[in-house]
Amino acid sequence: MSRTIRPAARRTVAALATSLLAAGLLSACGGATSGADAGSSDPQASLADLDAALEEGGELTYWTWTPSGEAQAEAFMAEYPNVTVDVVNAGTATDEYTKLQNAIAAGSGAPDVAQIEYYALQQFAISDSLVDLNGFGLDSLEDQFTASTWAQSTVEGGLYGLPQDSGPLILMYNKDLFDEHGIDVPTTWDEYIAAARELHDADPSVYITNDAGDPGFAQPLIWQAGGHPYTVDGTTVSLDLQDEGTRRWADMWNQLLEPGLLADIPTWSDDWWKALGNDSLATIVTGAWMPGILEGSVPEGAGKWRVAPIPSYDGDPVTAENGGSSQAVVKQSENPALAAAFVRWLNSSEDSVNVFLESGGFPSTTAQLNDPDFLGAAPDYFGGQKINEVLVQASENVSTDWQYLPYQVYANSVFPDTVGQSYTERGDLNDGLLAWQDKLVSYGNAQGFTVNK
């Protein structure tokens, strides 16, 4: 659920992008490093050394915005009383990244451990700002996590974070609205578009969903459509925002955007929350972390909402990750072994994961995903539906071959100026994607990458 409670999460993304541009993403660290190269200068320790570090104790600073952060740290300190963890909410997502980048550039002030979303992890890894956790033996934990979140936590063979949560795409729908209009829950995108027309024709105040133009929403949908717009090999980046999968999504979504079948409401805005509660939005295309947030934030929706698999193009149940975070050890840490031990406990300890689940998070750990009690939960809010069965199945259907850009934070910051114009004008998304691509090519080359298109 890490990427969710941040309605203003992208307001300062441009600041981070600007700071990276000023420094030069690659020149700031003498060129990108592969996982093996970075690991050669990283601290090395065995799992036994991590245990010894916990016994010896010390002080750690942990930057996180997850609601369970304080409670997890308290549980950790109760188990390891020789360790003190100072939990700091340095802002959500890009707010934190701006402060983290500034501290890294200054050479001081960074935390020992930082929460970093999967899409941004590569950017900090290639700038040699994070510790390769392979050097602490944490690669031995791979089987404890879903394949997709583990893949998102690795860069060029290096392990730069342990997965905290997962966000496989799902469809949440207002059952009362669908029943009222006699519409079946869509299982394909063609059916979804047809339902959008039928709902809006019957009641112009009702929309199938909202989308005001959000890169964090568009990219998982491109991923689910089989798109591979970014290919990264060291410092070589290939960009194709018109590949088959990307066009597949754009051509499908155009059928909702161009005729005005999408509510022009930004996700996480006050208007969005109101729309979810007053039955004017029929579905939410979102990550598996959303059910807990909806239940806690929209009490008037109790009993109305259900969870279903994301619509498919051709019956293939493949889905994608929408959000999610890892915890990383920052190279500025004066006690990286203790920091790595804390990260290990934070995201693999049953006690810690249970605290995370209590706050509504959706786990990346296979033990919890396969737990009968977890699978059997049937919240009254969702009409007694065993929603976790749907969510876990989605987590098993995530394609693992997606790559983000090594300057994805910047890329997301210029999405509104490019693809966003297609939303504003209700025009062809493909035109916006091409404009976005031009900016990404220019920026990447300016940062020292070799960018092909």
C-alpha positions in Angstrom: 0.0 0.0 0.0 3.1 2.2 0.0 2.3 4.3 -3.0 -1.3 5.1 -2.1 -1.7 7.6 0.7 -0.1 10.4 -1.1 -2.6 12.7 -2.8 0.1 15.3 -3.5 2.8 12.8 -4.2 3.9 14.2 -7.5 3.8 17.9 -6.7 7.6 18.1 -6.0 8.7 15.6 -8.6 10.0 18.4 -10.8 12.3 19.5 -8.0 14.0 16.1 -7.9 14.2 16.0 -11.7 15.8 19.5 -11.7 18.4 18.5 -9.1 19.3 15.4 -11.1 19.6 17.4 -14.3 21.9 20.0 -12.6 24.2 17.3 -11.3 24.2 15.0 -14.3 22.7 11.6 -13.4 25.7 9.6 -14.6 28.5 12.2 -14.3 27.6 12.6 -10.6 28.8 9.1 -9.9 31.4 8.6 -12.6 29.1 6.6 -14.8 26.6 3.9 -14.2 27.7 0.7 -12.5 26.4 -2.8 -12.9 25.4 -4.7 -9.8 28.7 -6.7 -9.9 30.8 -3.5 -10.2 28.9 -1.6 -7.5 29.1 -4.6 -5.2 32.9 -4.7 -5.4 33.0 -1.4 -3.4 30.0 -2.2 -1.2 30.4 -3.5 2.4 30.4 -7.3 2.7 29.1 -9.3 5.6 27.6 -12.7 6.3 24.2 -13.3 7.7 25.9 -14.2 11.0 27.5 -10.8 10.9 24.1 -9.3 10.7 23.0 -11.2 13.7 26.0 -10.0 15.6 25.3 -6.4 14.6 21.8 -6.7 16.1 23.3 -7.9 19.4 25.9 -5.2 19.4 23.3 -2.5 18.7 23.5 1.1 17.6 21.3 3.8 16.2 19.5 3.9 12.8 17.5 6.5 11.0 14.7 5.2 8.8 12.8 7.4 6.3 9.3 6.1 5.4 5.8 7.2 4.8 4.1 3.9 5.3 1.5 4.1 8.1 2.9 1.0 9.8 6.5 2.4 10.0 6.4 3.6 13.6 4.7 0.4 14.9 7.1 -1.8 13.0 10.1 0.1 14.5 8.7 -0.3 18.0 8.2 -4.0 17.5 11.8 -4.3 16.2 13.2 -2.4 19.2 11.3 -4.5 21.6 13.0 -7.6 20.0 16.4 -5.9 19.8 16.6 -3.5 22.7 20.2 -2.6 21.9 19.1 -0.9 18.7 17.4 2.5 18.5 15.5 3.3 15.3 14.5 6.9 14.6 11.5 6.9 12.2 11.3 10.0 10.1 8.4 10.8 7.6 10.5 12.8 5.1 7.5 13.2 2.9 5.7 10.8 0.6 7.4 9.3 -2.4 8.9 12.1 -4.5 8.9 14.5 -1.6 11.2 12.1 0.1 13.3 11.5 -3.0 14.0 15.2 -3.4 15.4 15.3 0.2 17.3 12.1 -0.3 18.9 13.2 -3.5 19.9 16.5 -1.8 21.5 14.7 1.1 23.3 12.3 -1.2 24.6 15.2 -3.2 25.7 17.1 0.0 27.5 14.0 1.3 25.6 14.0 4.6 22.2 13.9 6.1 20.9 10.8 4.4 19.1 8.1 6.5 20.5 4.6 7.1 17.4 3.0 5.5 15.0 4.6 3.1 11.7 3.5 1.6 11.9 3.7 -2.2 9.3 2.8 -4.7 10.2 0.2 -7.3 10.0 2.7 -10.2 12.5 5.0 -8.5 14.9 2.4 -7.1 17.0 2.0 -10.3 17.7 5.7 -10.4 19.3 5.7 -6.9 21.0 2.4 -7.6 22.8 3.5 -10.8 24.0 6.7 -9.0 25.9 4.4 -6.6 23.8 5.7 -3.7 22.5 2.4 -2.3 24.2 -0.7 -0.9 24.0 -3.9 -2.9 22.4 -6.2 -0.3 23.8 -9.3 -2.1 26.9 -8.5 -0.1 25.1 -9.2 3.1 23.7 -12.5 1.8 20.1 -11.2 1.5 19.8 -12.8 -1.9 19.2 -16.0 0.0 15.7 -14.6 0.8 14.5 -14.6 -2.8 12.1 -17.5 -2.4 10.3 -15.6 0.3 9.0 -12.9 -2.1 6.9 -12.8 -5.2 8.8 -13.0 -8.4 7.6 -9.6 -9.7 8.6 -7.6 -6.6 12.0 -9.3 -6.4 12.6 -8.5 -10.0 11.7 -4.9 -9.4 14.2 -4.7 -6.5 17.2 -5.8 -8.5 19.2 -3.7 -10.9 21.9 -5.2 -13.2 22.2 -8.2 -10.9 22.5 -6.1 -7.7 19.9 -6.3 -5.0 19.2 -2.7 -3.9 16.2 -3.2 -1.7 14.0 -5.8 -0.1 10.4 -5.8 -1.3 7.9 -4.4 1.2 4.6 -4.7 -0.7 3.0 -5.6 -3.9 0.4 -3.9 -6.1 -0.9 -6.2 -8.8 -3.5 -4.6 -10.9 -7.1 -5.4 -10.0 -10.6 -4.1 -10.8 -12.7 -2.8 -8.0 -16.3 -2.3 -8.9 -19.5 -0.9 -7.4 -21.8 -3.9 -7.4 -24.9 -1.8 -6.7 -24.3 0.3 -9.8 -23.8 -2.7 -12.0 -26.8 -4.4 -10.6 -29.0 -1.3 -11.0 -28.2 -1.1 -14.7 -28.2 -4.8 -15.4 -24.6 -4.8 -16.5 -22.3 -7.8 -16.0 -18.8 -7.2 -14.5 -16.5 -6.8 -17.5 -13.8 -9.5 -18.0 -12.3 -8.0 -21.2 -11.4 -4.4 -22.1 -14.0 -4.5 -24.9 -16.6 -5.3 -22.3 -15.3 -2.6 -20.1 -15.7 0.0 -22.9 -19.2 -1.2 -23.6 -20.1 -1.0 -19.9 -18.7 2.6 -19.8 -21.0 3.6 -22.7 -24.0 1.9 -21.2 -23.5 3.4 -17.7 -22.9 7.0 -19.0 -25.8 6.8 -21.5 -28.2 5.7 -18.7 -26.9 8.4 -16.3 -24.5 11.1 -17.5 -23.4 11.7 -14.0 -21.9 8.2 -13.8 -18.5 7.3 -15.3 -16.8 3.9 -15.5 -13.7 5.4 -13.9 -11.6 8.5 -13.7 -8.3 9.4 -15.3 -6.9 12.9 -15.5 -3.5 11.8 -16.8 -1.2 10.0 -14.4 2.0 8.2 -15.4 1.8 6.0 -12.4 -1.5 4.7 -13.7 -0.7 4.6 -17.4 2.5 2.6 -17.2 1.1 -0.4 -15.3 -1.7 -0.5 -18.0 1.0 -0.4 -20.7 2.8 -3.2 -18.8 -0.4 -5.3 -18.6 -1.0 -4.8 -22.4 2.4 -6.4 -23.1 4.3 -3.1 -23.7 8.0 -2.9 -23.4 8.7 0.8 -24.1 11.9 0.9 -22.1 14.9 -1.4 -22.5 17.9 -0.7 -20.3 21.4 -2.3 -20.7 23.9 -0.5 -18.5 24.1 3.0 -19.9 22.3 2.2 -23.1 18.6 2.9 -23.2 16.1 2.0 -25.9 12.8 3.8 -26.0 9.8 2.8 -28.1 6.5 4.3 -26.9 4.9 3.0 -30.0 5.7 -0.6 -29.6 2.9 -3.1 -30.0 1.9 -3.3 -26.4 2.0 0.4 -25.8 -0.2 1.1 -28.8 -2.5 -1.7 -27.7 -3.2 0.2 -24.5 -3.4 3.6 -26.1 -5.8 2.5 -28.8 -8.0 0.8 -26.2 -7.9 3.7 -23.8 -8.6 6.2 -26.6 -12.1 4.7 -26.9 -12.8 5.9 -23.3 -10.9 9.2 -23.4 -11.9 10.7 -26.7 -15.7 10.3 -26.3 -15.6 11.7 -22.7 -16.3 8.4 -20.9 -13.7 9.1 -18.3 -14.3 11.4 -15.3 -11.7 14.2 -15.5 -11.0 13.9 -11.7 -7.4 13.5 -10.4 -7.0 10.4 -8.3 -6.6 11.1 -4.5 -8.3 14.5 -4.9 -11.3 15.5 -2.7 -13.6 15.2 -5.7 -12.3 11.6 -6.3 -13.1 10.5 -2.7 -16.6 12.1 -3.0 -17.2 10.3 -6.3 -16.4 7.0 -4.8 -18.9 7.6 -2.1 -21.8 9.0 -4.1 -21.9 6.3 -6.7 -20.7 8.4 -9.6 -17.6 6.2 -10.3 -18.4 2.6 -11.1 -14.9 1.1 -11.0 -11.4 1.7 -9.8 -8.5 0.2 -11.8 -5.9 0.0 -9.1 -3.4 -2.0 -7.1 -4.1 -4.7 -4.6 -3.3 -2.2 -1.8 -6.5 -0.3 -2.5 -9.2 -2.3 -0.7 -8.0 -1.5 2.8 -7.7 2.2 1.9 -11.2 2.3 0.4 -12.7 0.6 3.5 -11.0 3.1 5.8 -11.7 6.2 3.7 -15.2 5.7 2.1 -17.5 4.4 4.9 -20.6 5.1 2.7 -19.4 2.5 0.2 -19.8 -0.3 2.7 -21.4 -3.4 1.2 -21.4 -1.9 -2.3 -17.9 -2.7 -3.5 -16.4 -5.9 -4.8 -13.0 -7.0 -6.3 -12.5 -8.7 -9.6 -9.5 -9.5 -11.9 -8.3 -6.8 -14.2 -10.0 -7.0 -17.7 -7.9 -8.8 -20.3 -7.4 -8.2 -24.0 -7.7 -11.9 -25.1 -8.5 -14.0 -22.0 -4.9 -14.1 -20.8 -5.0 -13.3 -17.1 -1.6 -11.5 -17.1 -1.5 -8.3 -15.0 1.1 -5.8 -13.8 2.3 -4.1 -10.7 0.8 -0.8 -9.8 3.1 0.8 -7.2 4.8 -0.8 -4.3 8.0 -0.1 -2.4 11.2 -1.6 -1.2 13.5 -0.7 1.8 17.1 0.2 0.8 20.3 0.8 2.7 21.8 4.1 1.8 25.6 4.2 1.3 26.0 7.1 3.7 25.1 4.8 6.6 27.8 4.5 9.1 26.5 1.1 10.2 25.4 -0.7 7.0 25.4 -4.2 8.6 23.0 -3.1 11.2 20.9 -1.3 8.6 20.8 -4.4 6.4 19.8 -6.5 9.5 16.9 -4.0 10.1 15.8 -4.2 6.5 15.9 -8.0 6.7 13.7 -8.0 9.8 11.4 -5.3 8.4 10.4 -7.2 5.3 10.9 -10.9 6.1 10.0 -11.1 9.8 6.5 -12.5 10.4 6.0 -10.1 13.3 6.9 -7.1 11.1 4.8 -8.2 8.1 1.8 -8.8 10.4 2.1 -5.2 11.7 2.2 -4.1 8.0 -0.9 -6.1 7.2 -2.8 -4.6 10.1 -2.4 -1.2 8.5 -4.1 -2.5 5.3 -0.9 -3.2 3.3 -0.8 -6.0 0.7 2.3 -8.2 1.2 5.0 -9.3 -1.2 5.9 -12.3 1.0 4.7 -15.6 -0.3 4.1 -17.0 3.3 1.5 -14.4 4.0 -0.1 -14.7 0.5 -0.5 -18.4 1.0 -1.8 -18.3 4.6 -5.3 -19.8 4.9 -6.4 -17.1 7.3 -5.3 -14.4 5.0 -7.0 -16.0 2.0 -10.2 -16.7 3.9 -10.7 -13.1 5.2 -14.2 -12.0 4.1 -14.7 -8.3 5.0 -18.2 -7.1 5.6 -17.3 -3.9 3.7 -17.0 -6.1 0.5 -20.2 -8.0 1.1 -18.4 -10.9 2.7 -16.4 -11.6 -0.5 -13.1 -13.4 0.1 -11.2 -10.6 -1.7 -7.7 -11.8 -0.9 -8.3 -14.8 -3.1 -8.7 -12.5 -6.0 -5.7 -10.3 -5.0 -3.4 -13.3 -4.5 -4.3 -14.7 -7.8 -3.5 -11.4 -9.4 -0.1 -11.4 -7.7 0.6 -14.8 -9.3 -0.3 -13.4 -12.8 2.1 -10.4 -12.9 4.4 -10.4 -15.8 8.0 -10.1 -14.6 9.7 -8.7 -17.8 9.0 -5.0 -17.2 11.7 -2.4 -17.0 11.5 1.2 -15.8 13.8 4.0 -17.0 16.9 4.8 -15.0 15.5 8.3 -14.9 11.9 7.4 -14.3 11.3 10.1 -11.7 12.1 12.8 -14.4 10.1 10.9 -17.0 7.0 11.0 -14.7 7.5 14.7 -14.1 7.1 15.6 -17.8 4.2 13.2 -18.5 1.6 16.0 -17.8 3.3 18.3 -20.4 3.2 15.7 -23.1 0.8 12.8 -22.7 -1.2 15.0 -20.4 -2.1 17.2 -23.3 -3.9 14.3 -25.0 -6.1 14.1 -21.8 -6.7 17.8 -21.8 -7.7 17.9 -25.5 -9.3 14.4 -25.5 -7.0 13.6 -28.4 -5.0 10.6 -29.5 -2.8 9.3 -26.7 -0.3 8.1 -29.3 0.5 11.7 -30.2 1.2 12.4 -26.5 3.3 9.3 -26.1 5.5 10.4 -29.1 5.9 13.9 -27.6 6.9 12.2 -24.2 9.4 10.0 -26.0 11.1 13.0 -27.6 11.6 14.6 -24.2 12.9 11.3 -22.7 15.4 10.8 -25.5 16.8 14.4 -25.1 17.0 14.2 -21.4 18.6 10.7 -21.3 21.3 11.8 -23.7 22.0 14.9 -21.7 22.5 12.8 -18.6 25.2 10.7 -20.3 23.1 7.7 -21.4 23.1 6.5 -25.0 19.4 6.6 -25.9 18.1 4.9 -29.0 14.6 5.1 -30.4 
